[in-house]
Amino acid sequence: MSVQLSVRLLSMTTQITNEDLAKSLSAHAERLAFTATLEGTGEPSVRDSQVRNILARSAEILRGAAALGRQSNAVALGVLARTVVESLILLLWVEVSDENALHQSNAGLAEFKRVARVNMERGTLKVKNSKTGEDATAEFLRSERFKDLPKSKKIVDQAKEAGVEHLYDVLYRFQSMSTHGHDIGNEGHDTEALVAIDMQAIGALSTAIGHAGLRWLLHRERTDNESLRIVLGIQG
C-alpha cells in the first residue's frame, strides 16, 4: 500500500468502526457478485467470461476479508489484501486481449498438469493401469496431455503488459512482505488500527475491480490509469 494511501486511510479510522468497515466490505462483495452476472453490451467477447470469473472470485475474497476484519485478524487480512491486488492486476491484464483471456481460461488446468508432472517425475505421484493395476506413470508422462503446456504468466509480467506496473511496485511488492512473514515496524502497534487500514485498502481495491469490470462489460473499455488512481485514492 502506498504511503499516501496508508496515511489517508489511517486518518479515517477515528471516524468509523471496524464493524462499519466489515459491513462495507460485505456490501462491496454483493456488488461485485451482481456485476459478475451482467451479460454485457455489444458483441460477446471471449474476455467476458474471465472478467466475470474474476469479479465473482473477488466477491468471495471480500466476504472472507469482512469476516477476518470482524475477528481483528490483521495477519490473515494482510495476506488477503495482496490477493485483491493480484485480482485487480489479473483483471486489467485479461481485458487487454482475447489471447490473454484464453490463456487465463486454460491456466488452471495447465498448472495442475505441471504440478502433477513434477510429482510423477520425482516419484511422489504414481499412475496405475485401471485394468491391470501395473505402474503406468512413465507411459502417462509420455502422453500428449503433457506436451506443449502454456507457460505460466507471472503477476509482474501481467502488470507490465497491462500497463499497470506501478500497481505491482507500489501495492503488490509491499503487501508481499507481510505475506511472506517479513513484517517490520508492527510491534506494539494497535491491531485494530492495522485491521482498519487493510479493510479500507481492500475496499478501495474492490471498488477499482468493480469499476474495471463494469467498464468492460457495459462499455467495452479498459480502465485508464488516471481513473484507477482516482478510484484508489492515490492520485497526485
Secondary structure, DSSP 8 states (H G I E B T S, - for coil): --HHHHHHHHHHTTTS-HHHHHHHHHHHHHHHHHHTT---SSS--HHHHHHHHHHHHHHHHHHHHHHHHHTT-HHHHHHHHHHHHHHHHHHHHHTT-HHHHHHHHHHHHHHHHHHHHHHHHTTSS--B-TTT--B-HHHHHTSGGGSS------HHHHHHHTT-HHHIIIIIHHHHHHHTT---S-TT--HHHHHHHHHHHHHHHHHHHHHHHHHHHHH-----HHHHHHHHT---
